[in-house]
């Protein structure tokens, strides 16, 4: 299990480094077979969204974390990075409230990530 949490930490730190806002990690392993964790965050504009996604994918490559897929790059409003047991959702801030993943997955425990943030 620590290995998956190490992966989550790499993602959170990379996103925080690019000033992603409202980063939340939901522990969904008991609720869905899709993944163990969802990492959800916002970007203030599309340029920052691209920078966050690039930072996360580069950090994943640097730490030998396999990337299954990256979806949504063309729309630039919600980008999903599938890392198998961790799924990262990077939202343009206006879109996040519309999809409201935190409410959809409200039964998922929220991981305390404060010690990983700068």
C-alpha positions in Angstrom: 0.0 0.0 0.0 2.8 2.4 0.8 3.9 2.2 -2.9 0.5 3.6 -4.0 0.7 6.4 -1.4 4.3 7.2 -2.6 2.8 7.6 -6.1 0.1 9.9 -4.7 2.7 12.0 -2.9 4.7 12.4 -6.1 1.6 13.6 -8.0 0.5 16.0 -5.2 4.0 17.5 -4.9 4.3 18.0 -8.7 0.9 19.7 -8.8 1.6 21.9 -5.8 4.9 22.9 -7.4 2.8 24.3 -10.3 0.4 26.0 -7.9 -2.6 23.8 -8.4 -5.4 24.8 -6.1 -7.8 22.9 -3.9 -5.9 19.6 -4.2 -7.9 16.8 -2.7 -7.1 13.1 -2.6 -10.1 10.7 -2.2 -9.5 7.1 -1.1 -11.9 5.3 -3.4 -10.5 1.8 -3.1 -13.5 0.5 -1.2 -16.0 2.1 -3.5 -14.8 1.3 -7.0 -12.5 -1.2 -8.8 -11.4 1.7 -11.1 -8.6 3.0 -8.8 -7.4 3.2 -5.3 -7.2 7.0 -5.2 -8.6 10.0 -7.1 -6.4 13.1 -7.0 -8.5 16.2 -7.9 -7.2 19.7 -8.4 -8.0 23.0 -10.1 -6.0 25.4 -12.3 -6.7 29.1 -12.6 -6.3 29.2 -16.4 -5.7 26.9 -19.3 -2.0 27.7 -19.4 -1.6 26.7 -15.8 -3.7 23.6 -16.4 -1.2 22.5 -19.1 1.8 23.3 -16.8 0.3 21.2 -14.0 -0.4 18.2 -16.4 3.1 18.5 -17.8 4.6 18.6 -14.3 2.7 15.5 -13.2 3.6 13.5 -16.3 7.2 14.5 -16.0 7.3 13.6 -12.3 5.7 10.2 -13.1 8.3 9.5 -15.7 11.1 10.6 -13.4 9.8 8.2 -10.7 9.2 5.3 -13.1 5.4 5.6 -12.6 3.6 4.1 -15.6 1.1 6.3 -17.3 -1.8 4.4 -18.8 -3.5 7.3 -20.6 -4.0 11.1 -20.6 -7.4 12.2 -21.8 -8.9 15.6 -22.5 -5.8 17.5 -23.7 -7.7 18.9 -26.7 -10.5 20.5 -24.7 -8.1 21.9 -22.1 -10.9 22.1 -19.4 -10.6 18.8 -17.6 -7.6 16.5 -18.1 -7.6 13.0 -16.7 -4.3 11.2 -16.1 -4.7 7.5 -15.6 -1.9 6.0 -13.6 -3.7 2.6 -13.1 -4.3 2.7 -9.3 -4.4 6.5 -9.2 -6.5 8.7 -11.4 -5.7 12.4 -11.5 -8.4 15.0 -12.4 -7.0 18.4 -13.4 -9.8 20.9 -13.8 -10.0 24.4 -15.1 -11.5 26.1 -12.0 -14.9 26.9 -13.7 -15.4 23.2 -14.7 -14.7 21.6 -11.3 -17.9 22.8 -9.7 -19.9 21.7 -12.7 -18.7 18.1 -12.4 -18.5 18.1 -8.6 -16.6 14.8 -8.3 -16.2 15.4 -4.5 -20.0 15.2 -4.1 -20.3 12.2 -6.4 -17.7 10.3 -4.4 -18.7 11.9 -1.0 -18.5 8.5 0.7 -14.8 8.3 0.0 -12.4 9.3 2.9 -10.3 12.3 2.2 -6.6 11.8 2.6 -4.7 14.4 4.7 -2.0 15.7 2.3 -1.0 18.9 4.2 2.4 17.7 5.0 3.2 17.2 1.3 2.2 20.8 0.3 4.7 23.6 0.2 
